[in-house]
């Protein structure tokens, strides 16, 4: 679950990171420090949300087990918890 959360957070922040890298590398005018005040925050937010949606859709599509098989729930055997699995 933590992996999915970290992927989604990274995908959301990716446009902001790229924009910040662009500002750092471009360094248009060192006297004007209002780069982030004039930033297209709405567009960066929208692009981040699209990337999160794509990440969620790809995780749903390409992870997990197939629809065939029987699910065996977690069990307590010999003093240990055996995780659930598909047979």
C-alpha positions as CSV (number, residue, x, y, z in Angstrom):
1,X,0.0,0.0,0.0
2,X,2.9,2.3,0.8
3,X,4.3,1.7,-2.7
4,X,1.1,2.8,-4.4
5,X,0.9,5.9,-2.2
6,X,4.5,6.9,-2.9
7,X,4.0,6.3,-6.7
8,X,0.9,8.5,-6.7
9,X,2.5,11.3,-4.6
10,X,5.5,11.2,-7.0
11,X,3.3,11.4,-10.1
12,X,1.4,14.3,-8.7
13,X,4.6,16.2,-7.8
14,X,6.4,15.4,-11.0
15,X,5.1,18.5,-13.0
16,X,6.1,20.8,-10.1
17,X,9.6,19.2,-10.0
18,X,10.0,19.6,-13.8
19,X,8.8,23.2,-13.6
20,X,11.2,23.9,-10.7
21,X,14.1,22.3,-12.7
22,X,13.2,24.4,-15.7
23,X,13.3,27.6,-13.6
24,X,16.6,26.6,-12.0
25,X,18.2,25.8,-15.4
26,X,16.8,28.8,-17.3
27,X,17.5,31.4,-14.6
28,X,15.9,34.1,-16.8
29,X,16.4,37.1,-14.5
30,X,18.2,36.8,-11.2
31,X,16.7,40.1,-10.0
32,X,13.1,38.9,-10.2
33,X,12.5,36.3,-7.5
34,X,8.7,35.9,-8.2
35,X,9.0,32.7,-10.3
36,X,6.6,30.6,-8.2
37,X,4.2,33.5,-7.7
38,X,3.8,33.7,-11.5
39,X,3.8,29.9,-12.0
40,X,0.9,28.2,-13.8
41,X,-0.2,26.3,-10.6
42,X,-3.6,25.4,-12.1
43,X,-2.0,23.7,-15.1
44,X,0.6,22.0,-13.0
45,X,-2.1,20.7,-10.7
46,X,-4.2,19.5,-13.6
47,X,-1.2,17.7,-15.2
48,X,-0.4,16.1,-11.9
49,X,-3.9,14.8,-11.5
50,X,-3.8,13.3,-15.0
51,X,-0.5,11.6,-14.2
52,X,-2.0,10.2,-11.0
53,X,-5.0,8.9,-12.9
54,X,-2.7,7.2,-15.5
55,X,-0.6,5.7,-12.6
56,X,-3.7,4.3,-10.9
57,X,-5.1,2.9,-14.2
58,X,-1.8,1.2,-15.0
59,X,-1.5,-0.2,-11.5
60,X,-5.0,-1.6,-11.7
61,X,-4.4,-3.0,-15.2
62,X,-0.9,-4.5,-14.7
63,X,-0.7,-5.7,-11.1
64,X,-2.6,-8.4,-9.1
65,X,-3.5,-11.9,-10.1
66,X,-5.7,-13.1,-12.8
67,X,-9.4,-13.7,-12.5
68,X,-9.0,-17.5,-12.6
69,X,-8.4,-19.5,-9.4
70,X,-9.8,-19.6,-5.9
71,X,-8.9,-17.2,-3.2
72,X,-7.7,-18.7,0.0
73,X,-8.0,-16.1,2.9
74,X,-5.3,-15.7,5.5
75,X,-5.1,-18.5,8.0
76,X,-3.5,-19.1,11.3
77,X,-1.4,-22.4,11.1
78,X,1.2,-23.7,13.5
79,X,1.4,-20.4,15.4
80,X,2.1,-18.4,12.2
81,X,-0.2,-16.3,9.9
82,X,-0.2,-17.6,6.4
83,X,-1.1,-14.8,4.0
84,X,-4.0,-15.1,1.6
85,X,-3.3,-16.2,-1.9
86,X,-4.9,-17.4,-5.1
87,X,-4.7,-21.1,-6.0
